[in-house]
């Protein structure tokens, strides 16, 4: 597609422009107009029509087939318009009471081969004070787009005819850095995080705010401090010039009344070895509070010093009001991947309960620097397991051979618990690099002082090897033969046998990550020229020089190393042999893309690496839980498994999903609602955590459902993907269509009229 092309239409035969305007009547108290339900990210709805007494009467009232839209997009609802992702990553507006399509905006074929907003977790809605200017903001293929909320057309006055290049404001950003999480709107600003990658010497993850009317950069906060800035002395000299990460790829929360933005800042990169970054590395692994209008620093708390466990926070900080020591206190609580919930005075950053610095083991890996202590909250109690012992080894899924293998491996592993540094032999890390609380995993009933945390216990087995050596021994993803098709035993998820040669696979992945955003997935051009015959026209040496040094409007890629450029050139010359979908997993590509250390910087003994070693099935259930905390007392109210896994066999207790893909909502009707991986809907009592109702769903759920009301009727809108389809005889609204098994769809539920 050309730079300004788009597909946006209004189905005039189905609904007129006047009818669309009529559906847009807004009721902020009954809408779901923000990602995660509101600027406070609470997953909370004040609606109470659906409650404990009648939730069992819910029925599906409309369905919209999403085709190959985003599998993670959380819907927004403003007035009677629902905004969803469908049809190759387009943004689609629907009538929120019928599911009828109003308009669609296609973003073209960029975005890592998936197209449009595929892979994005949500969008932002903004309106002017008089309500006449209404916009939807969503990221796609390295751009932030501003679309008219009633027509789907780009807002021509915003940035470059409706789209903003997301390289702006980031140092060392040869390609756009996009977080799949949509950021936050505050007044007339949109505040964004980024995802710069996870390899050595990635770009920095500085925070930015842009004017929602014009797209102009409003402020930047350096997450890797520059000289004279707080935290500069916690890094090597001039680290901001070459170190990377320390980004916000997770969820941002706003205290609108005070104008404070709270950020869960991620780890420095590379995240599992830090021999090139001695020091505590602020603001990595921190809860960071900034003035939302100016980006001015207010306070921070670092949850992990010099992170080498990938225990960065990603879940939205939660706001609540509690009684503490006889006083009313506004607090902010951060649930992290390490299993802790940290609670602070929202304004001062003072911990509500003491957080102690305790001694932790020292790393024995050559060149590594480790902090002698780490912070441990004294309250509340952890929501996840932080140590795995022999009694936690789960062998019910295993054959005798598999059982013997894991018993021996576990016996020889280092399993001293939380903050045991990854070593040169197997180290058990739990909750694990993909455990604890992630995005979509925290919510609150703020007025009651209750915070909810969804989490998983997902052990990682880490083993560092020198650069260039394979990490396959700790690739993880083992599926026991008794629960996988064909009984593949210890085979991992990613098989690389067959298909294009590896240089072409690497080249395809380099192209998709660095070039496709401009030149298109078919190499025929998009915002840049076609390059399908570049090597034949210009020669390999000329292409290599252009990639390294840039030419004309094309930026230089000075940090791309020789191996990656060679792979890219081979791919450009033979792209027909490596079509989309034949690339390699990102972690296999990292080492080929990592730049050299700058002149004058002493490198570590090696760029040690490890696979993530994620082994969800080797630990006893429950594999995932949802926990409720009363922050008036600091006590855990209840903890309930998050869904169930039938493969575990018959049982009268829930065991949770191994890798939950959905989030929950909390309502003023006293309910906690979610749908799990196994196509099951659950309603929990907010006060007790007990299941008050469950039912089959058409498919399994992803994302966070939207709760909204139109014309006095309350709806719950789920995004679904995968699963068996509706059970026979399930009721739909007149004219409704059951989604086919395994296909993505949006399904709205309500009480009978």
N, C-alpha and C positions, 0 to 999 in steps of 0.2 A: 504494500500500500504506500501511497505518497504521504508526505508528512501531514497534510491537512485533510486527508480523506477519512471518511467515517461512514458507517451505515446507521442511520437513526430514522425510524419511521413511526408514524402514528396510524394505527389501523382505523381509518376513518369509517369504514363500513361497520366496524364493531362498536366504536365509541367515538363521539365527536370531541373536538378540542374543548368545547364547553363542558362536556361531561367529565373530562379529566380534571378540569379546574374544580368542578363540583365535588369530586372525590377527594380533593386535597384539603378540605376543611380540617384544621389542626386542633388537637386537644392535647397539649403537652402531658397532662396527667394520665392520659389513656393511650398515648402513642408508645412506640418503642423506637425512638428516633436516634438513639445513640448506640454505638457498638457496646455490647455488654449491658445494655439497658439504660445507661446514663453516664454522664461525665465521671461519676464516682465509681464506675465499673462494678456495681454491686450485684448485678444479675437479679435485681429486685423489681417487682411490680407492685404498685399500691392497689391493684385490682383485687376484689374479694368475692366476685360472683361465683367463681369456682372454688370450693372449699372441701374440707374433709368429709362433709356430709353428702356431697353430690358428685365428687370427682369420678366416681365409678360410672356415671351416666355420660361421660364424654363420648363423642362420636366424630368420625371424620366428616368434614363438610365440603372441602374442596381439595383438589390435587393439581399440581402443575408439574409436568415432566420437564426436568432440567437438562435432559440430553447429556452432553459431555461438558457441562458447566463446572464451575469450581466445586471441589469436594469439601471445601472448608469454609465457604462463605456464610457468615451469619447474617440473616435477613434484618433489614430495617423496616419499620412501618411508621408512616407519617400521615395522619388523617386516615383516608381509606386507600392509601397507596402503599404497597409492599415492594421493596427493592431487593432483588435476588440476583444470583449469577446463574446463567444457563447458556445453552447454545454456543459452544466453543468459547466460553469465557466472556460472553456479552453481559452487560448490565441490563436487566429487564425490570420494568415496572408492571405490577399486577394490581388489579382490583383486590383489595384485602379481604373482601367478603365473599367473592366468587372465584378468585383465581384467574379471572379473564385477563389476557395480556393487553396492556395499554400501549407500551412502546418498548423498543429494544435498541440499545447502542452497542455496536460491535467495535472492538478496538483493533481489529486486524490480527495478524498472525504472529506478532512478537511475543516475548515473554517466555524464553526457555523452551520453546517448542510446544507449549501448552496453549498459548494464545490468550489474549485479552487479560481478564482478571482471574483466570484460572490459578488457583493456589493462594489467592488473597483471602484473608480471614474476615474482611468486612469493609465498610465504607463509613464516611462521615456526612452528616446533613448539616447545612447552615442556612439561615435565612436572615434577611435584613430586618431592622427594627420595625419597619412598616409592613413586613411580610410579602412585599412585592417581588423581591429578589430571593429565589430559593435555589440552592445548589446542592449537588451531590459530589463529594470528593472521593476519588478512588485511584489507586495506583495501578499502572499497567506498563510493562516493558520499559521500565526506567523512567516513566513520566508520572507526575501527579496530574490527573485530569479534573477539571471543573465542568460539570454537566448541569444544564438547566433541569431542575427536579421535575418539572411538568412536561417537558418535551424530550428530554434525553439529548438535546443538542449541546455541543461544546459552548462554553461561555467565552465569546470572542475577546472580551476585555481582560481575561485572566491570562497572564504570562504570554506564551506564544500561541495565540488563537485557541486558548482553552487547555493547554498542557504545559507543564513545568518540568524541565530537565532536572532530575534528582541528583546530578553530580554537583549542583550548585551548593556552596557552603561547606564542602568536605575537602580537606587537603588529601592529596595523593589518591584521587578517585578516578582512575582511568575509565571505569565503566560506572553507570548509575548504580547507586547503592540503595536498595529498596527493602524495607522491612515488610513482611507479609501482613503485619498488624497495622491497622489504618491510622494510628496516631490519635490525636484529640483536637477538637475545636474549642478554643477559648475566645470569647468575644469575637473579634475580627481576625484572629490568628488561627492557623493550623500548625500544631506542634508535632514533629515527626522524629521517629527513631530511624535506625537503618540496620542492615545486615551486611557487613563487609567481608564475610567469609571466616573460615576457621583455621587457615594455614598460618605458617610463620610469616611475620612481617606483612600481615593483611593491612588494608587501609584503616584509619581510625574511625570510630563510630560517633563522631561529634553530634550533638543534639542541635536541631534547627527549628525555627519558626518562620512561617511565611504569611504574608498578608493574603487573606482569602479573597479579597476583591481584585488585587493586581498581580499576585504571585511574587511580589518583591520580598527578598530576604529581610526578616525583621531582627533576628538575633541568632547567635551561635554560641554554644557552650562546649568548651574543649574537655572531653572526657579523659584524654591523656594530657595532663597539664603542660602548658607552655611555661617558659621561664617567668618567674614572678607570680605564678598562679599557685593556689593551694594544692598541695600534693605533688609538686614537681620533684621534691626531694625523695619521693617514694619509688622513683624509677632511676635507671641509669641516666647519665647526662645526655640531654637532647634526645631522649627516647621518643618524644612526640614526632620527630622527623622520620622515624623508621618503624617503630612498634605499632601494633594495630589491635583491632577489636575494641573492647570496652564500649560496646554499643548497646542500644536498647532495641532488641528484636522482639521483646515481649510487650506488655500492656501498660499504658500510661493512665494515671488517675488524676483527676482534678478536684480540688476543693474550690468550687466556683466562688463561694462567698468571700474567701480570703485571697483568691487569685494565686493559689499555690499548686504547682504541678509536681507529682511524685513519680519518679522513674525507677524501675528495677534494672540496674545497669549490669551488663553481662561481664564475663571474664575477659582477661587479656588473651591474646593468641600468640602462640599455640597454647591451647588450654590445658594440656595434660603434661607439659614439661616447660619449666620456666628458667632454664639455665642462662638464657639471654636477657632476662629481666629481673635481676635480684632486687628485692624490696617488696613492700606491701602492695604496690601498684594501684594507687587511687586513680580513678574512682571505680575501678573494677569491682564487681560483686558488691555493690552498694545500693542502699536505698538513698536516693538523691532528691532533695527538695529544692526547687527553683521557683523564683518569681515568674509566673506564667507570662506576664506582660513584657518582661525585659530579659529573661534568662539569667538574672542575677542569682548567685549562689546564696542559699539560706542555711541549709545544714545537710549532713549526710551521716550514715552509719554503714561501715563496711562489715558485711556478714562473713566474709572469708578473706583472710590475708593471703596474698600471693597464691591465688587459686591454681592448683594442679589436679583438681578432681572434676572440673567442669560442673561445679555446683553453683553456677550463676542463677540468680532469680529471674523469672520470666512472668509469673502470675501477677495480675493487677494488685497493687497495694489497696487495701480495704479501709474505708473510713467508717468510724462508729463513734457514738457518744456513750460514755460509761460513767458509773459512780466508782470513784477510787479514793480511798482514805477520806471519805466523807465529802468529796468534792466532785462536781461534774467536770469531766475531762473529755475533750475531743481527741481521739486517737487515730493513728494510722497503723495498720498491721500488714506485715509482709510475710507471705508464705514462700518458702524457698525449696529448691530441689534437694537440699540436704535434710529435709524433714522438720526443720524448726519454723515456728511462727514467732516473728519479732514484733513487739508492740511498743509504740512510742507516742509521746505527746505530739500531736499533729503540728504544733507551732514551733516548739523548742527543739524537738528531736530527742528529748530526754526519755530513756527507757522507762516504761511503766513499772516493770520489775527489773531487778538487777540482771545484768548480762556480764558474766565472769570470763576473764581471759584465763584459759587453762592450758597447761603444757600438752603438747601433741608430739607424736613421733617425728624424728628427723629423717629426711631422705638420704639414702646411700647411693643414689644415682650420680655418676660423675658430673660435676659442674652445677648440680642443682642447688638452689638456695631455698630454704623453707623457713617460714615464720616459727619461732619457738612456741608460740601460743596461738589459740584460736578462740573466738567468742562463743560462749555457751549460754543461751537464755536459761534462767532458773525457773521461769514460768512463761507461758504455759508448757505443758508436757509435749514432747514431739508427736506429730501426727503420723509418722512413718517409722518403720524399723531402721535402725542405724547400725546394726551389727547382725551378722549371720553366723550361726554356729552349726555344729553337726546335726542337732535336732531340727534345724530349719531346712535341711536338705530334703527336697520333695522328690520321691522316686516313683510315685504311683503311675506316671505316664511311661516309665522306662522299661525297656526289655532288660533281661539279666545282664547282657553285655554293656548296655548303656549305664545301668546302675553301677556296675563295677568301675567303669570309666570315670564317672562323676565322683564316686566315693574316693577314688585314688587322687583325682585332681584336686578335689576339695581338701583332702587331708594334707596335701603338700602346699596349699596356697597360704599366703599371708592374709589373715582374717582378724586383725586386731580391732576392726571397727572404724567408726567415723574418723576422718582425717589421717588414716594410714596412707602414706605417700605411695603412689604407683612405683613399682620396682622393676628389676630386670627378670623377676620370676612372677608367677601369677599372684595378683593382689585382688582380694574381694572388696569391691566398693559398693556400698548400699546406703541410701536408696538407689544409687547408680546414676550414670550420666544422663539417663532418660527416665529417672525416677523422681519421687517426690512430687512437688507441685509444678505444673507447667502453665502455659497459656490456657485460658478458659477455666482454670481450676480454683478460683477463689471468688467468694461473694459475701454479702452481708445483709442482715436486717439491722440497719444502722441505729435506728431508734431504740431497739432492744439491746444493743451492744453485743450482738451475736455475729460471729464470723464463721463462714463455712469454707472448708478446704477439701477439694478433691485431690487424691494423690494415688501414686502406685509405688509398690515395692518391686523394683526391677533391677536385680543385681547386675553389676558390670564386673567382668574379670579382665583386669588390665595387666599388660606386660609390655614394658618399653623395649624397643629394639633400636639400633642405630639407623640413621638415615640410609635409605637404599635397601634395607632388609625388609622382607615381607612382614606384614602385620596380620596375615591370614589366620595365624594360630589363635588370635584373639578377635576375630571378626564378629563373633557372636551370632545371634539369630538361629541358634540350634532349635530345631523342632523335633521333639521326641517322636520316634517312628509310630507310636500307637495313636497319635492324633494328627498325622499329616498324610496327605494323599500319597499312595505308593510306598509308604513306609521308608522314607529316605534317611531315617536315622540322624546322624550328626551332620548332615549336609546343611550349610548355611542358606540364607535367603537368596544370595546373589551368586548364581552360577555364571561363569564367563566362557563356558565351552561353546565352540561354534561361532558363526557370525563373522563380521569383518575383522581383519587383523587389528591387533591392539593399537598400533600407531594411528590408524584411522578412527578407532573408538575414542582414543584420547583427543585426537584432532577435532572430532565432532563435538566433544564436550567443551573443549577450549572455545570453539566457534560459538556454541550456544551461550556460554557464559560471558564472552567478551565482544562478539561480533554480530550476533543475530539481531540484537536490538536495533541495529542500523541497517543491516543488509538482508534481513528476512530469513525465515527458516529454509527456504528453497534457494538461497544465495542470489535471488533475482532482484534484490534491492528493496528498500523500504524508505527510511529517512536518509539512507546512504545509497550509493550506486550498486549495480549488480556486480558480483565478484565470482560468479561461477566459472569464468574463463580467465580470471586474473593471472594465474600462474602461467598459462599458455601465452597470454598477451605480453606480460611484463617480464616473465622469468622468475625463478625462485629467489635469486639474490635481490632483485628489486622489491619483491613482495616482503622479504625478510627485513629490508631496510625501512619500508613504509610502516610495517608493524612496530618496529623498534623506535622509529623516530617521528612517525606521523607524516602527513602530507595534506596541505590544504585544510579542509574542515575536519579531517580525520585526526583524532587525538593520538599521541604517542603512547606506546605501552612499554616504557623503559624497564619496568620491573619484570616483564615476562621473560623467562629464561630460555636458553637456546633449545632445550629439549621440547618445550611447549611450542615454540615457534616452528620447529621442524615438523612436529605432529600436525600443527595447523596447516602448514603448506602442503603436506601429503594429503590432508583431507580436502583442501580447496582444489587440488588437482584430480581427486578421485571421489568427489562427494556423492556420486551415484552409488558407490559401494558401501556407504555408511549413512543410510537414511535416518530421519528422526527416530529416536527411541533406541538407537544402538550405541549411545555413549556409555561411559563408565560412571559408577557412583562417584559423587563429589569427593569423598575421602580418598579415593584412589588417584584422583587428579591433583590433589593439593600439592604434593611434593614437586610435581613438574612445573607448577606455576609459581612457586615461592622464589622471591628475588634473593640476591646475594646481600650480605650485610654491607652497610656503607663503609667507605674507607675510613680507617681509624677506630672502628668498632671491633672489639675483641669478640669473636664468636665463641659459643660454648663448645665443649668437646665433640658434640654431635647434635644434630637436630633429631632428638629421640622422638619416636612415634609409637602409638599403640592403637590397635583396633578398639572400638568402643566396647566390645565383649559383652553385649547385652544378652542376658540369658534369663528371660522372664519365667520359664517353666521349671526352674530348678529350686524354687523356694516354695515353702508351704503357703497355701492360701490363708487369708484373702489376698489376692494380688492387687486389688485396688479398693479404696475406701472413700467415703465422704465423712468428714468429721465436723462437728459443731462445737464451737468454743463460746462460753459465756465470758466475755472480757470484763464484766463487772467483778468477777471473782478470779478469773484466770484459769478456771477449771474446764475440762472437757465435758460437755453435756452428753454427747453420744458419738458413736462411730459405727457406721453401717457399711457393709460391702457395696461397692458401686457396680450394680448389675450382677450377672452370673455367667458362668462358663459351663454349659452342659457337657462338654467333653470330659469334665472332671468326674462324670458319672452321677448316679442318683444321690441325692442328699436333701436334707430338710433345711439347709442353711445356704444363704447366698455366699459366693466366693469371689465376686468381683470379676471384672474383665482384666486380662493380662495387659492390654494396651488400650485403655479407653480413648475413644475418638470424639467424645461429645462433652459438653458442659451442662450445667444444671441452671434452673431458675428458682427463685424464692418468691412467694406471693404473700400478700396481706391476707389471703384466705387460709394461712397457716400451713402451706404446703411447700415441699421441695420437690421439683419435678425434673425428670430427665428420661432419656431413652438410651439404651446401651448398645454394645456391639452386636448383640444377639437378637435384635429386632424385638425388644421388650421395653414397654413404657412402665415407669415406676412413679408412684406418688408416695412421698414420705411425710409423716407428721413432723412439722418443724421443731416441735418441742421434744420429741422422743426419738426421732429417727426411725421409727417403726414403719414398715411398708403398710399403707392403708389401702392401696389398690395397685394392681398391675394388669397389663393386657398386652396382647400381641400387637406389633406394629407392622406396617407393610414392608419396611426395610430397616436396617440399622441406622443409627443417627450419627451426625457429625455436627460440630459447632454448637452454638448456644441458641436455643429456641427463642422466639420473640413472643411476648405476651402483650396483647393490646385489646382495645374495646372500640367497636364501631356501632353506632345506633343502639347503645345499651347492651350489646352482646359481647362477651369476652371470648377471645380466641387464643389458641396456642399454636404457633407456626413452627414446624420442625423442618430442618434440612436432613434428608435421608440419602444414604448410599449403601448399596449392597444388601444382601439378605434375601429372604424367600418370597417376598410379595405379600399382599393382603391374604389372610386366611379366608377360606371359602365362606361366602355369606356375609362378609363385612359390609356394613351399610355405608354408602356414600350419598352425597347430596344428589338430587335429581340431575341427571346428565353428567355426573362425576365419573372419572375414569380411574380405575385402580392402576397404580404404577406397576409395570412389569417387574418380575423378580430381578434383583441385582442392579436396577437402573436408578440413577439419581433423580430425586424429585423433591418437591416441597409439598407438605401435607399440613392442612390446618384442621384443628379440632375445636369443638365448642359443645356446650350443652344443647340438648334439643330445644327448639323454639317452643 
